[in-house]
């Protein structure tokens, strides 16, 4: 089953499941209970932390849920905040390496962390209900080998994991995570949808 966020990001070949982590969790859970899909494939747009270019199309099976405040030691979480649909239990576990109570490191393994993730070439997608507009913070994500952000993907993989459903995602870059993020998203969104639709149809 192909799924998408919905509203401004709808496709005639995909089922909309909501915008953001909460809507996706609720709606996708209902969908999995009622329709019991064999596979979940999410398609949508994403912002780039700097390396991926506008209109790049990126495939991924790995997501994390990290808030920007984590990078200035303004927050911590007791939850496992990284998940991979490759099924490697070691990948889906956060391994923090912070001194005392200082969370100076996000704890994700560095490049080459698992053969399951294409020998380190896997693109990790960060999900939050907030869009990053600070380029300094965006660089911190890149330092942790996290390259793009999409509001829904972490929730998709968590629900898929709960129902033991294989999952993956494809994303097209609409903007960089900087002060112009929203403006560029709006300016590039229509063309991005056309390109992503073409990519998906040609990939069948």
C-alpha positions as CSV (number, residue, x, y, z in Angstrom):
1,X,0.0,0.0,0.0
2,X,1.3,3.5,-1.0
3,X,0.5,6.2,1.5
4,X,1.1,10.0,1.7
5,X,0.4,12.8,4.1
6,X,-2.6,14.3,2.3
7,X,-4.0,17.8,1.9
8,X,-1.5,19.6,-0.3
9,X,0.4,16.3,-0.8
10,X,-2.1,13.9,-2.4
11,X,-1.5,11.5,-5.2
12,X,-4.1,9.4,-7.1
13,X,-2.1,6.3,-6.3
14,X,-1.7,6.9,-2.6
15,X,-3.9,6.8,0.5
16,X,-3.6,10.0,2.7
17,X,-2.9,9.3,6.4
18,X,-2.4,12.8,7.9
19,X,0.1,15.5,8.5
20,X,2.6,15.3,11.4
21,X,3.5,12.5,13.8
22,X,0.2,12.4,15.7
23,X,-2.3,12.3,12.8
24,X,-0.2,9.7,11.0
25,X,0.0,7.5,14.1
26,X,-3.7,7.5,14.7
27,X,-4.9,7.2,11.1
28,X,-2.3,4.7,9.9
29,X,-3.0,2.5,13.0
30,X,-6.7,2.5,12.0
31,X,-5.8,1.7,8.4
32,X,-3.5,-1.2,9.4
33,X,-6.3,-2.7,11.6
34,X,-9.0,-2.5,9.0
35,X,-7.0,-3.3,5.8
36,X,-4.0,-5.2,7.0
37,X,-1.6,-4.1,4.3
38,X,1.3,-6.4,3.3
39,X,3.7,-3.4,2.7
40,X,3.7,0.3,3.5
41,X,5.4,2.7,1.1
42,X,5.3,6.4,2.1
43,X,5.8,9.2,-0.5
44,X,6.2,12.9,0.3
45,X,8.3,16.0,0.3
46,X,11.3,16.8,2.6
47,X,13.6,19.6,3.6
48,X,17.3,19.2,3.2
49,X,19.8,20.0,6.0
50,X,22.2,21.1,3.3
51,X,23.7,18.2,1.4
52,X,20.7,17.1,-0.6
53,X,19.7,19.5,-3.4
54,X,16.3,20.9,-4.5
55,X,14.3,18.2,-6.4
56,X,16.7,15.4,-5.4
57,X,14.7,12.2,-4.9
58,X,15.8,10.2,-1.9
59,X,14.8,6.7,-0.8
60,X,15.1,5.6,2.8
61,X,14.1,2.9,5.3
62,X,15.5,4.7,8.4
63,X,14.1,7.6,10.5
64,X,14.7,9.3,13.7
65,X,12.7,11.7,16.0
66,X,15.0,14.4,17.3
67,X,14.0,17.9,18.3
68,X,16.3,20.9,17.7
69,X,16.7,21.6,21.4
70,X,18.5,18.3,21.8
71,X,21.6,19.9,20.2
72,X,22.0,22.6,22.8
73,X,21.4,20.3,25.7
74,X,18.0,21.8,26.2
75,X,16.2,18.4,26.1
76,X,16.5,14.7,26.4
77,X,14.4,11.7,25.8
78,X,14.1,8.2,27.4
79,X,12.6,6.9,24.2
80,X,14.3,5.0,21.4
81,X,14.4,7.8,18.8
82,X,15.8,5.9,15.8
83,X,14.2,3.2,13.8
84,X,15.1,1.2,10.7
85,X,12.9,-0.9,8.5
86,X,15.9,-3.1,7.7
87,X,15.0,-5.0,10.8
88,X,18.5,-4.7,12.4
89,X,17.7,-4.4,16.1
90,X,21.0,-2.7,16.7
91,X,20.1,0.1,14.2
92,X,16.7,0.7,15.8
93,X,18.1,1.3,19.2
94,X,19.5,4.7,20.4
95,X,22.9,4.3,22.0
96,X,23.6,7.6,23.7
97,X,27.2,8.5,24.7
98,X,26.6,11.5,26.9
99,X,28.8,12.4,29.9
100,X,26.7,12.5,33.1
101,X,23.5,14.4,32.3
102,X,24.9,16.4,29.4
103,X,23.3,15.3,26.2
104,X,25.9,16.7,23.9
105,X,25.7,13.7,21.5
106,X,22.6,12.5,19.8
107,X,23.9,9.0,20.1
108,X,23.4,7.8,16.5
109,X,26.1,5.7,15.2
110,X,28.5,7.3,12.7
111,X,28.8,6.7,8.9
112,X,29.2,3.0,8.2
113,X,27.3,2.1,11.3
114,X,25.6,-1.0,9.8
115,X,25.9,-3.1,6.7
116,X,22.1,-3.2,6.8
117,X,22.0,0.5,5.8
118,X,23.8,0.1,2.5
119,X,27.2,0.3,4.2
120,X,26.5,3.8,5.6
121,X,24.9,5.3,2.5
122,X,21.4,5.1,3.9
123,X,19.7,8.5,4.2
124,X,18.3,9.0,7.6
125,X,15.1,11.0,7.7
126,X,14.3,13.1,10.8
127,X,10.7,13.7,11.8
128,X,9.3,16.4,14.0
129,X,6.1,18.4,14.2
130,X,8.3,21.5,13.7
131,X,10.3,22.6,10.6
132,X,13.9,23.5,11.1
133,X,14.8,27.1,9.9
134,X,18.2,27.5,11.7
135,X,21.1,26.6,9.4
136,X,23.4,26.2,12.4
137,X,21.1,23.4,13.8
138,X,20.8,21.9,10.3
139,X,24.6,21.5,10.3
140,X,24.4,19.6,13.6
141,X,22.0,17.1,12.0
142,X,24.5,16.6,9.1
143,X,27.3,15.9,11.6
144,X,25.2,13.0,12.8
145,X,24.6,11.6,9.3
146,X,21.0,12.8,9.2
147,X,20.3,14.5,5.9
148,X,16.6,15.4,5.5
149,X,13.5,16.0,7.5
150,X,9.9,15.0,6.8
151,X,7.2,15.4,9.4
152,X,5.5,12.0,9.1
153,X,8.1,9.3,8.3
154,X,9.2,8.3,11.9
155,X,5.5,7.7,12.7
156,X,5.1,5.6,9.6
157,X,8.0,3.3,10.5
158,X,6.9,3.0,14.1
159,X,3.4,1.9,13.2
160,X,4.8,-0.4,10.6
161,X,7.0,-1.9,13.2
162,X,4.1,-2.4,15.6
163,X,2.2,-4.4,13.0
164,X,5.3,-6.2,11.6
165,X,4.8,-4.7,8.2
166,X,7.7,-4.0,5.9
167,X,8.0,-0.3,5.0
168,X,10.0,2.2,3.0
169,X,9.8,5.8,1.8
170,X,10.6,8.0,-1.2
171,X,11.0,11.8,-0.7
172,X,11.6,14.8,-3.0
173,X,13.5,17.8,-1.7
174,X,11.5,21.0,-1.8
175,X,13.6,23.3,0.4
176,X,16.7,23.8,2.5
177,X,16.3,24.0,6.3
178,X,17.0,27.7,6.6
179,X,15.1,31.0,7.2
180,X,13.5,30.7,3.7
181,X,12.3,27.1,4.3
182,X,8.5,27.9,4.1
183,X,8.8,30.3,1.1
184,X,10.9,27.9,-0.9
185,X,8.6,25.0,0.0
186,X,5.7,26.9,-1.4
187,X,7.6,28.0,-4.5
188,X,8.9,24.5,-5.3
189,X,6.0,22.3,-4.1
190,X,4.0,22.2,-7.4
191,X,7.0,21.2,-9.5
192,X,8.2,18.7,-6.8
193,X,4.8,17.0,-6.8
194,X,5.0,16.6,-10.6
195,X,8.5,15.2,-10.5
196,X,7.7,12.8,-7.6
197,X,4.6,11.6,-9.4
198,X,6.6,10.9,-12.6
199,X,9.3,9.1,-10.6
200,X,6.8,6.9,-8.9
201,X,4.9,6.0,-12.1
202,X,8.2,5.2,-13.9
203,X,9.3,3.1,-11.0
204,X,6.4,0.7,-11.2
